[in-house]
Amino acid sequence: MRYDQAGWLSRSITNIVLALWAIIVMFPMGWLIFSSFKTDQEIFFGPWALPESLQWNNFARAWSDARIGEYFINTLLVIVPAIFLTLLVASMAAYVIARFPFPGNRVLFYFFLAGMLFPVFLALVPLFFLLRDIKLLNTFSGLILVYIAYSLPFTVFFMTGFFRTIPSAFHEAAIIDGANQYQVFFRIMLPLAKSGLISMAIFNFLGMWNQYILPLILISKSDNYVLSQGLAFLSLQQRYENDWSGLFAAITLIMIPTLVVYIIFQGQIQKGLTAGALKG
């Protein structure tokens, strides 16, 4: 009886703490969304009140006048190919490391792990001069290559563990049926690793979407700004233009994609992480 009471008390405390934490996290988000529908006067004179009428023009102004739409397109032009190439290269490397024992296998695996320990701040200056020398500074191509390089270590580490969870019988049966290694990888292994690929795609998407320091150093032309730079620039402008409702609307527009991605794929993320952690 005492054990049941202790378990009930522990669960109750845990639920209360989690509920309080959820409120702490969600309250600023909710306040931000409500404020994006207000006028500037309502934001300053009634910060806790609901908007009297929904100001949809705030979003139109943020999208066009504040150039959020342009920054949004720039971000997609960088993130989409970066994620695709990261998953392709990382999955091929992870498959070889997980499935083919060869001299230096573990060394190669630990080489990728070492990349996870390398902070991005140490490479900012060398990256700047490297991209300048190869004429990729202030270009989407240069930023894509840098994003891929910094996403590979963890993606290879995760996918290596994921491929190890796939039974070798699939590989052996395909080889017996006459499939070559490319057919085994692209037609059998990649479809079986779909949940892991989706998990890594989401994690890399969130990391690249919120990345600020790399674009700040490697992109200086305003026409090539990504969303993080555009939002920082917009925030700086508000010191002179005082369009706070447009700023809140811009922040909401930038926040929506990450929320949608996580809400839709949260089950897939948990499934992929659980499977990949079994033999990571």
C-alpha positions as CSV (number, residue, x, y, z in Angstrom):
1,M,0.0,0.0,0.0
2,R,2.8,2.4,0.9
3,Y,4.5,1.5,-2.4
4,D,1.3,2.4,-4.3
5,Q,1.0,5.7,-2.4
6,A,4.7,6.6,-3.1
7,G,4.3,5.8,-6.8
8,W,1.1,7.9,-7.0
9,L,2.8,10.8,-5.2
10,S,5.8,10.6,-7.5
11,R,3.6,10.5,-10.6
12,S,1.6,13.4,-9.3
13,I,4.6,15.6,-8.6
14,T,6.1,14.7,-12.0
15,N,2.8,15.6,-13.8
16,I,2.6,18.9,-11.9
17,V,6.2,19.9,-12.8
18,L,5.6,19.0,-16.4
19,A,2.4,21.0,-16.5
20,L,4.1,24.0,-15.0
21,W,7.0,23.6,-17.5
22,A,4.5,23.4,-20.4
23,I,2.8,26.6,-19.2
24,I,6.1,28.4,-18.9
25,V,7.1,27.4,-22.4
26,M,3.7,28.0,-24.1
27,F,2.8,31.3,-22.5
28,P,5.4,33.4,-24.3
29,M,4.5,31.6,-27.5
30,G,0.8,32.3,-27.1
31,W,1.5,36.0,-26.1
32,L,3.7,36.4,-29.2
33,I,0.9,35.0,-31.5
34,F,-1.8,37.2,-30.0
35,S,0.5,40.2,-30.2
36,S,1.1,39.6,-33.9
37,F,-2.7,40.3,-34.5
38,K,-2.6,43.6,-32.6
39,T,-1.9,47.2,-33.5
40,D,1.2,48.9,-32.1
41,Q,-1.0,50.8,-29.7
42,E,-2.6,47.7,-28.4
43,I,0.8,46.0,-27.9
44,F,2.0,48.9,-25.7
45,F,-1.2,49.9,-23.9
46,G,-2.9,46.5,-23.6
47,P,-0.1,43.9,-23.7
48,W,-2.1,41.3,-21.8
49,A,-5.4,41.9,-23.5
50,L,-6.8,40.1,-26.6
51,P,-6.8,42.1,-29.8
52,E,-10.0,44.0,-30.5
53,S,-9.8,42.9,-34.1
54,L,-7.4,40.6,-36.0
55,Q,-4.9,42.7,-37.9
56,W,-4.1,40.4,-40.8
57,N,-2.3,43.2,-42.6
58,N,0.5,42.8,-40.1
59,F,1.4,39.5,-41.8
60,A,1.1,40.9,-45.3
61,R,3.3,43.8,-44.3
62,A,5.9,41.5,-42.7
63,W,5.9,39.2,-45.7
64,S,6.4,41.9,-48.4
65,D,7.6,45.2,-46.8
66,A,9.9,43.5,-44.3
67,R,11.0,41.0,-47.0
68,I,10.3,38.0,-44.9
69,G,8.9,36.2,-48.0
70,E,12.2,36.8,-49.8
71,Y,14.2,35.5,-46.8
72,F,11.9,32.5,-46.6
73,I,12.6,31.5,-50.2
74,N,16.4,32.0,-49.7
75,T,16.2,29.8,-46.6
76,L,14.5,27.0,-48.5
77,L,17.0,27.3,-51.4
78,V,19.7,26.6,-48.9
79,I,18.0,24.1,-46.5
80,V,16.3,21.7,-49.0
81,P,19.5,20.8,-51.0
82,A,21.6,20.8,-47.8
83,I,19.3,18.3,-46.1
84,F,19.0,16.1,-49.2
85,L,22.7,15.9,-49.7
86,T,23.4,15.4,-46.0
87,L,21.0,12.4,-45.8
88,L,22.4,10.9,-49.0
89,V,26.1,11.2,-48.1
90,A,25.6,10.3,-44.4
91,S,23.4,7.3,-45.1
92,M,25.9,5.9,-47.6
93,A,28.8,6.4,-45.2
94,A,26.8,5.0,-42.2
95,Y,25.8,1.9,-44.3
96,V,29.4,1.1,-45.1
97,I,30.5,1.6,-41.6
98,A,27.7,-0.5,-40.1
99,R,27.7,-3.4,-42.7
100,F,31.2,-3.8,-44.0
101,P,34.1,-4.7,-41.6
102,F,37.3,-3.4,-43.1
103,P,40.7,-2.1,-41.7
104,G,40.1,1.4,-40.3
105,N,36.3,0.9,-39.9
106,R,36.3,2.1,-36.3
107,V,38.8,4.8,-37.0
108,L,36.5,6.2,-39.7
109,F,33.6,6.0,-37.3
110,Y,35.4,7.8,-34.6
111,F,36.6,10.4,-37.1
112,F,33.0,11.3,-37.7
113,L,32.3,11.3,-33.9
114,A,35.2,13.7,-33.5
115,G,33.4,16.2,-35.7
116,M,30.6,16.4,-33.1
117,L,33.2,17.8,-30.6
118,F,34.4,20.5,-32.9
119,P,32.6,23.8,-32.0
120,V,31.5,25.9,-35.0
121,F,33.1,29.1,-33.5
122,L,36.6,27.7,-34.0
123,A,36.1,27.4,-37.7
124,L,34.4,30.7,-38.5
125,V,37.6,32.5,-39.5
126,P,39.1,29.6,-41.6
127,L,35.7,29.0,-43.2
128,F,35.5,32.7,-44.2
129,F,38.9,32.7,-45.9
130,L,38.3,29.3,-47.5
131,L,35.1,30.3,-49.1
132,R,36.5,33.6,-50.2
133,D,39.5,31.9,-51.9
134,I,37.2,29.4,-53.8
135,K,34.8,32.2,-54.7
136,L,31.9,30.8,-52.7
137,L,31.6,33.6,-50.1
138,N,28.2,35.2,-50.2
139,T,26.7,32.4,-52.2
140,F,24.1,29.8,-51.4
141,S,26.4,27.0,-52.7
142,G,29.0,27.9,-50.1
143,L,26.5,28.0,-47.2
144,I,25.0,24.7,-48.4
145,L,28.4,23.0,-48.3
146,V,29.1,24.3,-44.8
147,Y,25.7,23.2,-43.5
148,I,26.4,19.7,-44.9
149,A,29.8,19.5,-43.3
150,Y,28.4,20.4,-39.9
151,S,25.4,18.1,-40.1
152,L,27.3,15.0,-41.3
153,P,28.9,13.9,-38.0
154,F,25.8,13.4,-35.9
155,T,23.8,12.1,-38.9
156,V,26.4,9.5,-39.7
157,F,26.6,8.5,-36.0
158,F,22.8,8.2,-35.8
159,M,22.3,6.3,-39.1
160,T,25.2,3.9,-38.3
161,G,23.3,2.8,-35.2
162,F,20.1,2.6,-37.2
163,F,21.5,0.4,-40.0
164,R,22.9,-1.9,-37.3
165,T,19.3,-2.6,-36.1
166,I,18.2,-3.8,-39.6
167,P,18.5,-7.6,-39.8
168,S,21.3,-8.8,-42.1
169,A,19.0,-11.4,-43.6
170,F,17.6,-8.7,-45.9
171,H,21.0,-7.9,-47.2
172,E,21.9,-11.6,-47.7
173,A,18.7,-12.5,-49.4
174,A,19.1,-9.6,-51.9
175,I,22.7,-10.7,-52.7
176,I,21.5,-14.3,-53.2
177,D,18.8,-13.0,-55.6
178,G,21.5,-11.3,-57.7
179,A,21.2,-7.7,-56.5
180,N,24.4,-5.6,-56.5
181,Q,25.4,-3.4,-53.6
182,Y,23.9,-0.3,-55.1
183,Q,20.5,-2.1,-55.6
184,V,20.7,-3.5,-52.0
185,F,21.3,0.0,-50.6
186,F,18.9,2.1,-52.6
187,R,16.0,-0.4,-53.0
188,I,16.2,-2.3,-49.7
189,M,18.2,-0.6,-47.0
190,L,17.1,3.0,-47.6
191,P,13.4,2.2,-47.5
192,L,13.9,0.1,-44.3
193,A,15.7,3.1,-42.8
194,K,12.9,5.6,-43.7
195,S,12.0,6.4,-40.1
196,G,15.6,7.1,-39.2
197,L,16.0,9.3,-42.3
198,I,12.9,11.3,-41.4
199,S,14.1,11.8,-37.9
200,M,17.5,13.1,-39.1
201,A,15.8,15.3,-41.8
202,I,13.7,16.9,-39.1
203,F,16.6,17.5,-36.7
204,N,18.7,18.9,-39.5
205,F,15.9,21.1,-40.7
206,L,15.4,22.6,-37.2
207,G,19.1,23.1,-36.8
208,M,19.6,24.8,-40.2
209,W,16.4,26.8,-39.9
210,N,17.5,28.3,-36.6
211,Q,21.2,28.7,-37.6
212,Y,22.4,32.3,-37.3
213,I,26.2,32.5,-36.7
214,L,27.2,30.7,-40.0
215,P,25.0,32.8,-42.3
216,L,26.0,35.9,-40.4
217,I,29.7,35.3,-41.2
218,L,29.4,33.8,-44.7
219,I,26.6,35.9,-46.1
220,S,26.8,39.7,-46.1
221,K,24.7,40.6,-49.1
222,S,21.2,41.5,-48.0
223,D,19.7,40.0,-51.1
224,N,21.0,36.6,-49.9
225,Y,19.9,36.8,-46.3
226,V,18.3,33.8,-44.8
227,L,15.4,34.1,-42.2
228,S,17.6,34.3,-39.1
229,Q,19.6,37.2,-40.6
230,G,16.4,38.8,-41.9
231,L,14.7,38.7,-38.5
232,A,17.8,40.2,-36.8
233,F,17.9,43.0,-39.4
234,L,14.2,43.6,-39.0
235,S,14.6,43.8,-35.2
236,L,17.3,46.4,-35.6
237,Q,15.1,48.4,-37.9
238,Q,12.3,48.6,-35.3
239,R,14.5,51.0,-33.2
240,Y,13.8,53.6,-35.9
241,E,10.5,52.6,-37.6
242,N,8.6,51.3,-34.5
243,D,6.6,48.7,-36.5
244,W,6.4,46.3,-33.6
245,S,3.2,44.6,-34.8
246,G,5.1,43.8,-38.1
247,L,8.0,42.4,-36.1
248,F,5.7,40.1,-34.0
249,A,4.0,39.0,-37.2
250,A,7.4,38.2,-38.8
251,I,8.5,36.2,-35.8
252,T,5.2,34.2,-35.9
253,L,5.7,33.5,-39.6
254,I,9.2,32.2,-39.0
255,M,8.0,30.1,-36.0
256,I,5.1,28.4,-37.8
257,P,7.1,26.0,-40.0
258,T,9.0,24.5,-37.2
259,L,5.9,24.0,-35.1
260,V,4.1,22.4,-38.0
261,V,7.0,20.1,-38.8
262,Y,7.3,18.9,-35.2
263,I,3.6,18.5,-34.6
264,I,3.2,16.4,-37.8
265,F,6.3,14.3,-37.3
266,Q,6.6,14.0,-33.5
267,G,5.6,10.4,-33.5
268,Q,8.1,9.6,-36.3
269,I,10.8,11.4,-34.4
270,Q,10.2,9.3,-31.3
271,K,10.1,6.1,-33.3
272,G,13.3,6.9,-35.2
273,L,15.2,7.9,-32.1
274,T,14.1,4.8,-30.2
275,A,15.2,2.5,-33.1
276,G,18.5,4.3,-33.7
277,A,19.4,4.3,-30.0
278,L,19.2,0.5,-29.7
279,K,22.7,-0.1,-31.2
280,G,24.1,3.4,-31.4
